[in-house]
């Protein structure tokens, strides 16, 4: 089967992504390319940070950068600076040890833009009142 980005196809672009099993099936199925997936995820409001448009996530071992960004964005509305709290993917390691071969998928929907300075920018669209 051929996998085509549904939104690229709607825009008149080729949007070819990959081939999937069964390879002898000429049918077309749909998915999303990375740019469209990223835009779609950015358009979904955050339940964890409903009043935040921009989340800045700093590595846990970079306290000076965290403090600098906290001071820099202290008065800026809808911007929040936090420290990364995730500690690896323990559940995946446990599954692999247990012999399970499930496909690994991260809990985080938005990957964000990683800065060479050591932080990640994650953009959100705020939910509308009454939505």
C-alpha positions in Angstrom: 0.0 0.0 0.0 1.1 3.5 -0.7 0.8 6.0 2.1 0.0 9.6 1.0 -0.2 12.7 3.3 -3.9 13.5 3.2 -3.3 17.3 3.7 -0.6 17.5 1.0 -3.0 15.7 -1.4 -5.7 18.2 -0.5 -3.3 21.1 -1.3 -2.5 19.5 -4.7 1.0 18.3 -3.7 2.3 14.8 -4.2 2.6 13.9 -0.5 4.1 10.5 -0.9 5.2 9.2 2.5 6.1 5.5 2.2 5.0 2.0 1.2 3.5 -0.3 3.8 2.5 -4.0 4.0 0.9 -5.5 2.1 3.3 -4.5 -0.6 1.4 -6.3 -3.3 -1.8 -4.2 -2.6 -1.9 -1.2 -5.0 -4.4 0.7 -2.8 -3.6 4.1 -1.3 -4.0 4.9 2.4 -3.5 8.2 4.2 -1.3 9.6 6.9 0.3 13.0 7.7 3.7 14.2 6.8 5.9 15.7 9.5 5.2 19.4 8.8 1.4 18.8 8.7 1.5 16.7 11.8 3.4 19.4 13.6 1.0 22.1 12.6 -2.0 19.9 13.6 -0.5 19.2 17.0 0.3 22.9 17.5 -3.3 23.8 16.8 -4.6 21.6 19.7 -4.9 23.5 23.0 -2.9 22.1 25.9 -4.9 20.6 28.8 -1.8 20.8 31.0 -1.1 24.5 30.2 -4.4 26.0 29.1 -3.2 29.6 29.4 0.1 29.1 27.7 1.0 29.8 24.1 4.7 29.1 24.4 6.2 26.6 26.7 10.0 26.6 27.2 11.4 23.3 28.6 14.9 23.4 30.0 17.1 20.3 30.6 17.1 19.3 34.3 20.8 19.8 34.7 20.9 23.4 33.4 19.8 25.5 36.4 21.5 28.7 35.3 19.7 28.6 31.9 16.4 27.9 33.7 16.9 30.8 36.1 17.9 33.1 33.2 14.9 32.2 31.1 12.6 32.5 34.2 13.8 36.1 34.8 13.7 37.0 31.1 10.1 35.8 30.5 8.7 36.8 34.0 6.5 39.5 32.7 5.6 38.0 29.3 2.0 36.8 29.3 1.2 33.2 28.0 4.9 32.1 28.2 5.9 29.5 30.8 9.4 28.2 31.6 9.7 24.7 33.1 12.4 22.1 33.9 12.2 18.8 32.0 10.9 16.2 34.5 10.9 13.0 32.4 13.4 10.4 33.3 14.0 8.2 30.3 11.3 5.8 29.2 11.3 3.3 32.0 8.1 1.6 30.8 9.7 0.8 27.4 12.7 -0.7 29.1 10.4 -2.8 31.3 8.4 -4.0 28.2 11.6 -4.9 26.4 12.9 -6.8 29.4 9.6 -8.6 29.7 10.0 -9.7 26.0 7.2 -7.7 24.6 7.8 -6.2 21.1 5.2 -3.5 21.0 6.0 -0.4 18.9 7.5 2.4 21.0 5.4 5.5 21.1 6.2 8.5 23.2 3.6 10.0 25.5 4.4 13.5 24.4 2.5 14.6 21.4 4.4 17.8 20.7 8.1 17.4 20.1 8.9 21.1 20.0 11.8 22.9 18.5 15.1 22.1 20.2 17.5 25.0 20.6 21.3 24.5 20.5 21.3 26.5 23.8 19.7 23.6 25.6 16.0 24.3 25.8 12.9 23.2 23.8 10.2 25.5 22.5 6.7 24.0 22.4 3.9 26.1 20.9 0.2 25.8 21.8 -3.0 27.3 20.6 -5.1 28.4 23.6 -8.5 27.0 24.0 -11.4 29.4 23.3 -13.6 30.3 26.3 -16.6 28.0 26.4 -15.0 25.4 24.2 
